[in-house]
Structure formats: C-alpha cells, structure tokens
Amino acid sequence: MMPQKKNLTFCEHQRYDLAQALGLYTELASGAHAVPFGDTMDVMFVWRSVLRVPSIGVRSCRRMIQILQNVMVKPERMHQLAAEGFSTASELANILLRDKGLAWREAHAVVATAVRQLAETGRTAADLNARQVNAAAQSVLGKSLNLTDAELLAARDPAAFIRCHTSRGGVAPKEVRRMIRARQKTLARAGTRHQARRTRLEDATRRLDKETAALLKGRKKAKGS
C-alpha cells in the first residue's frame, strides 16, 4: 500500500504519544506552579491531565515491548549504513583537536568542508580518505595536517566510535550496561514505593469503610430508639 514508508505505524503512534505526554507535563508544570492546594479550581483542572499521563505511559511501554519483541535486527545492514553515514564525523573532529592541535572551531570547519565535498558529489563517509581531509585543511586553514589513513580509519569506524564514547550517558557497551543496571535498580525502588502507596490507600479505604459502617449502624440504632 505504502512502499515508501520507513517506520512502522507503531512507531508513528509512539512518537505522537510521547509528544502528547510532554505537552501534558508542560501543562501541569505551568498550570500547577505555585498553586495552593486549597484553591479548588486549579486543582480541579490539574487532575484530569494527571490521570492521562500514566495512561499514555503504560500504552507506550506496552507498544514498545511489542516492537522490541518482534524487531528483526540486521547487523550487516546496520554497519553498512553507519559506515556510509556521517555520524562518526564528530570523532574525526575530536582527533584533529586532540592529536593535531587544532582549535575546536577549526577542527569542525575542516571536517565540515570534507563532508560537504563528499555530499555534493554523491559520495558517502566510506569514501573519505586522509588525502581529502588534508586538502580540506589546506583550503580552510592554509596548511596540511599530515593526517594518515590509519588515523582516519580509527575515527571513521562505527564500532570504534561506539567504544570510545565512555563518558556518562555515552554509547559504549560498558556504559550502556551500567545505565541498564542503574535503571533496573531505580525501577525496583519505584515499584516498592508504588506498592507501599497502594497498600496505604487500600488500608485507608478499609478503615473508611469500617468507620462509615459504624456511623451508619449508630444512626440506625438512634432511629430505632
């Protein structure tokens, strides 16, 4: 029906739901800011949106589980696209900064020039070589950097790019595993807190029912006498 589509319909729904949740959060953060809870009008407006946020969250999580359980991963194709794209260009700029002594602005100007020349001629990052980067440096800075093909390949390799991003929140496998463990602990603590809240609410409901029944029983006795 629509062969040009790149994303599952699930993903399109997911994107909109997350945008909707963000919008609701903005509404709540702005509308409930500095509002005294004794002001019933503002609180009355807030609760409707508060209930919608977890509903969207649960729906999105269930949808994401279905996506992950049924996704077909093609490592070779993923590596090809990563190698042909320019997502690793920032690492090349980092190498020019660290190893070639360029300023941040200069390094990115050189890399941007080399990338632009490739894109304008229909080539990909896989076609980039050290000679082209040195030529771009000559054009931008008036000097060659003497970058070698080995240095360029180290920057251009998608796997190496992933491994070197070890800072907090980075994509290196070790850091990703750390974040997963941390999120699992956070989720477990949140689950414990949530269960404790539910228990308190259930206990309060039982006490309320008990006290209400006692009051009604007392009124019936008073009427009978």
C-alpha positions as CSV (number, residue, x, y, z in Angstrom):
1,M,0.0,0.0,0.0
2,M,2.7,2.5,1.0
3,P,6.1,1.1,-0.1
4,Q,7.9,4.4,0.6
5,K,7.2,4.1,4.4
6,K,10.3,3.7,6.6
7,N,8.7,3.5,10.0
8,L,6.1,1.1,11.5
9,T,2.8,2.6,12.2
10,F,3.5,1.6,15.8
11,C,6.5,4.0,15.8
12,E,4.3,6.8,14.4
13,H,1.9,6.3,17.3
14,Q,4.7,6.1,19.7
15,R,6.2,9.4,18.6
16,Y,2.8,11.2,18.9
17,D,2.1,9.7,22.3
18,L,5.4,10.8,23.7
19,A,4.8,14.3,22.3
20,Q,1.4,14.3,23.9
21,A,2.9,13.3,27.3
22,L,5.5,16.1,27.0
23,G,2.7,18.5,26.3
24,L,0.7,17.4,29.3
25,Y,3.8,17.7,31.5
26,T,4.3,21.2,30.3
27,E,0.7,22.0,31.0
28,L,0.9,20.6,34.5
29,A,4.3,22.2,35.3
30,S,3.0,25.6,34.2
31,G,-0.6,25.4,35.4
32,A,0.1,23.9,38.9
33,H,3.1,26.2,39.6
34,A,2.8,27.9,42.9
35,V,-0.8,27.0,43.3
36,P,-2.1,26.5,46.8
37,F,-3.9,23.2,47.1
38,G,-6.7,25.0,48.9
39,D,-7.6,26.6,45.6
40,T,-10.0,24.0,44.3
41,M,-10.4,25.5,40.8
42,D,-6.7,25.0,39.8
43,V,-6.5,21.5,41.4
44,M,-9.8,20.6,39.7
45,F,-8.2,21.5,36.3
46,V,-5.0,19.6,37.0
47,W,-6.3,16.2,38.0
48,R,-7.7,15.4,34.5
49,S,-4.3,15.8,32.9
50,V,-2.5,14.0,35.7
51,L,-4.6,10.9,35.0
52,R,-3.9,11.0,31.3
53,V,-0.1,10.9,31.7
54,P,0.3,7.4,33.3
55,S,-2.3,6.1,30.8
56,I,-0.2,7.3,27.9
57,G,3.0,5.9,29.6
58,V,1.5,2.5,30.1
59,R,0.3,2.4,26.5
60,S,3.6,3.5,25.1
61,C,5.6,0.9,27.2
62,R,3.3,-1.9,26.1
63,R,3.7,-0.8,22.5
64,M,7.5,-0.6,22.9
65,I,7.6,-4.1,24.3
66,Q,5.8,-5.4,21.2
67,I,8.2,-3.6,18.9
68,L,11.3,-5.0,20.7
69,Q,9.9,-8.5,20.8
70,N,9.3,-8.6,17.1
71,V,12.1,-6.4,15.7
72,M,14.3,-8.0,13.1
73,V,17.9,-6.9,13.6
74,K,20.2,-6.9,10.5
75,P,23.8,-6.2,11.9
76,E,25.5,-6.2,8.5
77,R,23.0,-3.7,7.0
78,M,23.2,-1.5,10.2
79,H,27.0,-1.5,10.0
80,Q,26.9,-0.6,6.3
81,L,24.5,2.4,6.9
82,A,26.6,3.6,9.9
83,A,29.8,3.4,7.8
84,E,28.2,5.3,4.9
85,G,26.6,8.0,7.1
86,F,28.5,10.9,8.7
87,S,27.6,10.2,12.3
88,T,31.3,9.5,13.1
89,A,32.4,12.9,11.7
90,S,32.4,14.3,15.2
91,E,35.1,11.8,16.3
92,L,37.2,12.9,13.3
93,A,36.9,16.5,14.6
94,N,37.9,15.2,18.1
95,I,41.1,13.6,16.7
96,L,42.0,16.8,14.9
97,L,41.5,18.6,18.1
98,R,43.4,16.2,20.3
99,D,46.2,15.0,18.0
100,K,46.7,17.8,15.5
101,G,46.4,20.7,17.9
102,L,43.5,22.5,16.1
103,A,41.0,24.7,17.9
104,W,37.5,23.3,18.2
105,R,36.1,25.7,15.6
106,E,39.0,24.9,13.2
107,A,38.6,21.1,13.6
108,H,34.9,21.2,12.8
109,A,35.4,23.6,9.9
110,V,37.9,21.2,8.3
111,V,35.6,18.2,8.8
112,A,32.5,20.1,7.6
113,T,34.4,21.1,4.4
114,A,35.4,17.5,3.7
115,V,31.9,16.2,4.4
116,R,30.3,18.8,2.2
117,Q,32.6,17.9,-0.7
118,L,31.6,14.3,-0.4
119,A,27.9,15.0,-0.1
120,E,27.9,17.4,-3.1
121,T,29.4,14.7,-5.3
122,G,27.1,11.9,-4.1
123,R,29.7,10.1,-2.1
124,T,29.5,8.7,1.4
125,A,31.6,8.6,4.5
126,A,33.0,5.3,3.4
127,D,34.7,7.2,0.5
128,L,36.5,9.6,2.8
129,N,40.3,9.3,2.9
130,A,43.1,11.2,4.6
131,R,44.2,13.0,1.5
132,Q,40.7,14.6,1.2
133,V,40.8,15.8,4.9
134,N,44.3,17.2,4.4
135,A,43.1,19.0,1.3
136,A,40.2,20.4,3.2
137,A,42.6,21.6,5.9
138,Q,44.7,23.3,3.3
139,S,41.6,25.0,1.9
140,V,40.3,26.2,5.3
141,L,43.5,26.7,7.3
142,G,46.1,27.1,4.7
143,K,48.1,24.1,5.9
144,S,48.1,20.3,5.7
145,L,47.5,18.3,8.9
146,N,49.5,15.2,7.7
147,L,46.6,13.0,8.7
148,T,47.3,9.4,7.9
149,D,44.8,6.8,6.6
150,A,45.2,4.8,9.8
151,E,44.2,7.8,11.9
152,L,41.2,8.4,9.6
153,L,40.0,4.8,9.7
154,A,40.2,4.8,13.5
155,A,37.9,7.8,13.5
156,R,35.6,6.6,10.8
157,D,35.0,3.1,12.1
158,P,31.5,2.9,13.6
159,A,32.4,0.2,16.2
160,A,35.4,2.2,17.3
161,F,33.2,5.3,17.5
162,I,30.9,3.5,19.9
163,R,33.6,2.0,22.1
164,C,35.3,5.4,22.6
165,H,32.2,7.2,24.0
166,T,32.7,6.0,27.6
167,S,31.5,9.2,29.3
168,R,28.4,9.2,31.5
169,G,25.4,8.6,29.3
170,G,27.6,7.5,26.3
171,V,27.0,4.7,23.9
172,A,30.0,2.5,24.8
173,P,28.8,-1.1,25.8
174,K,30.2,-0.8,29.3
175,E,28.5,2.5,30.0
176,V,25.2,1.2,28.5
177,R,25.3,-1.9,30.7
178,R,26.0,0.4,33.7
179,M,22.9,2.5,32.8
180,I,20.7,-0.6,32.4
181,R,21.7,-1.8,35.9
182,A,21.1,1.6,37.3
183,R,17.7,1.9,35.7
184,Q,16.8,-1.6,36.9
185,K,17.6,-0.6,40.5
186,T,15.7,2.7,40.1
187,L,12.7,0.8,38.7
188,A,12.8,-1.7,41.5
189,R,12.8,1.1,44.1
190,A,9.9,2.9,42.3
191,G,8.0,-0.4,42.3
192,T,8.5,-0.8,46.0
193,R,7.4,2.8,46.7
194,H,4.3,2.4,44.5
195,Q,3.3,-0.9,46.2
196,A,3.7,0.8,49.6
197,R,1.4,3.7,48.4
198,R,-1.2,1.2,47.2
199,T,-1.1,-0.6,50.5
200,R,-1.6,2.6,52.4
201,L,-4.5,3.6,50.1
202,E,-6.1,0.1,50.5
203,D,-5.7,0.3,54.3
204,A,-7.2,3.8,54.3
205,T,-10.2,2.6,52.2
206,R,-10.8,-0.3,54.6
207,R,-10.7,2.0,57.6
208,L,-13.0,4.4,55.9
209,D,-15.5,1.7,55.1
210,K,-15.3,0.4,58.6
211,E,-15.9,3.8,60.2
212,T,-18.7,4.6,57.7
213,A,-20.4,1.3,58.6
214,A,-20.1,2.1,62.3
215,L,-21.6,5.5,61.8
216,L,-24.5,4.1,59.8
217,K,-25.1,1.4,62.4
218,G,-25.1,4.0,65.1
219,R,-27.6,6.1,63.3
220,K,-29.9,3.1,62.7
221,K,-29.8,2.4,66.5
222,A,-30.6,6.0,67.3
223,K,-33.6,6.0,65.0
224,G,-34.8,2.7,66.5
225,S,-34.7,4.1,70.0
